[in-house]
Amino acid sequence: MSALAHIQKGRTLMPRRVMLYGVHGVGKSTFGAMAETPVFITTEEGTNDIDCDRFPLATKYGDVLSALSALYSEEHGYQTVVIDSLDWLERLIWAEVCAKRGVETIEDIGYAKGYIFALTQWREVLAGLDALRSERGMQIILIAHAAIEKFANPETDTYDRYVPRLQKQASALIQEWCDEVLFATYRVHTKTQSEGFDRKRTQGIGTGERIIRTTERPAHVAKNRLNLPDELPLDYRVFAALARGEGDPTTSNENQEQPQEQGA
């Protein structure tokens, strides 16, 4: 049969591969817990106060692989796997690399080769997640904390931006693998006040509103393959509906009939 007979047309709906990184305490784990039938692979204790299903806390790299293997080979009803968090998983990966190389710290390997060796473990994790996605139909959510780094943009002066708190090569590998890289933060406004003598002071004013940034900007890295709005509320239901091609479920129907006013 001709290869042309197998050409696929239109969108192919597959479970999403999402990285959500953000500032401390913004609600990243809660986002994961709102997903469809989630189970957490935890490398830190941030989910203790969240009502969710979780594997025992992973204290070594092999614990994470065992959890992935169980989800792949055993019967269960979970639809989403959440790794919380990537930056604590990275510590377990580094410990694994150090044990194999017989060194105390990953820096002891020299010439930054330890971080290159660690990519082998990262690829092993991503391969396990790919198997869950393609063969078990599971969505993937990867949680990470945020860090601020200096970015040397060739077209402008160097500036600060938010990035996932991961070693650069590992971060690049994971971001490329993911369908969406989302930045979770609080909405902040600035206010500039004059203090006299030609001096001004700028204050950050927080509203407490939690949001997701979906596209890259100078202040943060992000991406999406769904043509999402640049900004969303930090609400998994909104993301999931938009990923399915539906509207925002938290927005009231503007076309709904309004009650008519009674005349005097």
C-alpha positions, 0 to 999 in steps of 0.5 A, spaced: 500 500 500 502 506 498 505 511 503 500 516 501 494 512 503 497 513 511 497 521 510 493 524 516 489 530 516 487 535 521 489 535 529 491 529 532 488 529 539 494 526 544 494 527 552 498 533 553 505 534 556 505 540 560 511 543 564 508 548 569 513 552 573 512 558 577 514 562 584 513 559 591 506 558 593 502 560 587 498 553 587 502 549 582 501 542 585 493 544 586 493 545 578 496 538 578 491 535 583 485 538 579 487 534 572 483 528 570 484 522 575 491 524 577 497 520 581 503 524 583 510 522 583 513 526 589 520 528 590 518 533 595 513 534 601 509 539 598 503 535 596 502 533 604 496 538 605 493 537 598 487 531 597 490 527 592 493 520 590 501 519 591 506 514 591 511 514 597 516 520 597 521 518 592 528 519 596 532 516 590 532 516 582 530 508 582 524 510 586 521 514 580 523 509 575 519 504 579 513 508 580 513 510 572 514 502 571 508 500 575 503 505 572 506 502 565 505 495 567 499 495 572 492 496 572 489 502 574 484 508 572 489 514 573 489 518 567 494 523 569 501 523 572 504 529 575 511 529 577 512 534 583 517 537 582 523 537 577 528 540 581 528 536 586 528 530 582 534 533 579 537 532 585 536 525 585 538 524 578 545 528 580 546 523 586 545 517 582 550 520 577 555 521 583 554 514 585 555 511 579 562 515 578 564 514 585 564 522 587 561 526 592 558 532 588 556 532 581 561 538 580 567 533 582 566 529 575 570 535 572 569 539 566 561 540 567 561 533 564 557 531 570 551 535 567 552 531 561 552 524 564 545 526 568 542 527 561 542 520 560 537 519 566 533 525 564 532 521 557 530 515 561 525 519 565 522 522 559 522 515 555 518 512 561 513 518 560 512 517 553 510 510 554 505 512 559 502 517 554 502 513 548 501 506 550 496 508 557 493 514 554 496 518 560 497 526 560 503 528 563 504 534 568 511 536 570 511 541 576 518 546 577 520 552 581 522 558 578 529 562 578 531 568 576 537 568 571 541 573 567 539 573 559 544 575 554 540 577 549 544 578 542 539 583 540 539 587 547 542 589 553 542 583 558 536 582 563 533 578 568 528 573 566 524 567 570 526 560 568 525 553 571 530 552 576 533 546 573 540 546 570 540 549 563 541 543 559 536 539 562 531 545 562 532 545 555 531 538 554 525 538 558 522 544 555 523 541 548 520 535 549 514 538 552 508 541 548 506 547 553 511 550 558 507 555 562 509 560 567 505 561 574 505 567 578 501 573 581 499 579 577 503 585 579 502 592 578 507 597 579 506 604 582 511 610 581 512 615 586 516 622 587 520 623 593 522 630 591 529 632 589 528 629 582 528 622 585 522 617 584 521 610 587 517 604 584 513 600 588 510 593 586 503 592 588 500 585 588 492 583 587 493 576 589 490 574 582 494 567 580 495 567 573 499 563 567 503 566 562 503 561 556 507 565 551 515 567 551 516 574 554 522 578 556 520 576 563 519 569 562 520 563 558 514 559 556 511 556 550 504 553 547 502 549 541 495 550 542 495 558 540 492 559 547 491 566 550 497 569 552 494 569 559 490 564 563 487 564 570 491 559 574 485 554 573 486 547 570 479 547 568 480 553 563 487 550 560 483 543 559 477 546 556 482 550 551 486 544 550 480 541 547 478 547 543 472 549 547 471 556 551 473 558 558 468 554 562 469 559 568 466 565 563 459 566 564 455 565 557 454 572 554 449 570 550 444 568 555 438 571 556 437 577 561 431 578 565 427 584 562 426 590 566 418 591 568 416 598 565 413 603 570 
